[in-house]
Amino acid sequence: MRTIGRRAKIPNIVSDALNSRARFSRVLAISMLCVLWLAITDAPLHGREHKKEQYGQSFSTEIDAPLSEVLQAVQVVSDDGIIKGSFEYNKDKYIEKANSVSSSSLFPEWKDPGTVFYKVRTKVLAPANFKETGDEGTLAVRYVVQSRDANRTILRIDAVFGEDFRRIVHESNGSVESAEYKDIQDQVDALELQKTQAKQGEKQRQEELAKQALERKSEEDEALALATAQTSVQGLEQHVEELRRQAERVIKAPGAQLKSAPFQTASNLKSLDTGAEVVIVVATPYWFGVETEDGQHGWIRHDQLEPLP
């Protein structure tokens, strides 16, 4: 009988142990849930709030480039036919078929100093990133370029959407302005790179011309050493004249514009009169880098120059 009693106690001990372990697990799970709930409810409210979009804030920045370069960059972007930072349908990357215009009724007349450009797209359906749009209308971007000093320029960009039916003007959240500015900055960087490359190319060409001149002079000196003194002086003078004629050109009628860079849309530095002489310092397939009689450097197309008479 005692043996049977002891055997009966063993299952009871095991059962009690299992029940205690189950109760402990439940208590532990409840405690972890409480800690998690406290962590969630005690989290700062601002951490769970969505950032509210800001509309109607004009974009303005200062670009480290002269006015002429920024004007050229803005002209390229205003003529590119697209408006970035917005779209009509989710599959679109930007809005196409935009046009460069001289003014837009969606903006008040600009009366402050500066040069103003406009780019618009009509018949746009509820473009993204404009406040509460739901109709068809016109999307307009305005660029204002102002000179800060010789090497810095102020750029202001504004974008609005005007509904055709309700005549309501919707403000941008800044996406269009930021995207258009990036394109303009890329254009300015490209112009700066072209200037740097042109300077490097001019320096290399000048070094090469100097090297060639030294080589030619050495060969000529050897030849001149075999001639008489009189013929040596005469030959040297003739050679100098030939070099001068090779490097100098005159402006054809009816004159030409001295450009700041070797492309047609570059800004004009000055007008050159017919017959004015220039010295060629850099040559490209279509343009000459020249120095004028008053020491100014710039670019002229080949067909606007002719040899000395």
Secondary structure as UniProt FT lines:
FT   HELIX           2..41
FT   HELIX           45..48
FT   STRAND          59..63
FT   HELIX           67..78
FT   TURN            90..91
FT   STRAND          99..101
FT   TURN            105..106
FT   STRAND          115..125
FT   TURN            128..129
FT   TURN            131..132
FT   STRAND          136..149
FT   TURN            150..151
FT   STRAND          152..163
FT   TURN            164..166
FT   STRAND          169..172
FT   HELIX           175..225
FT   HELIX           229..247
FT   STRAND          248..251
FT   TURN            253..254
FT   STRAND          256..259
FT   TURN            264..265
FT   STRAND          268..272
FT   TURN            274..275
FT   STRAND          277..283
FT   STRAND          287..292
FT   TURN            293..294
FT   STRAND          297..301
FT   HELIX           302..304
FT   STRAND          305..307
//
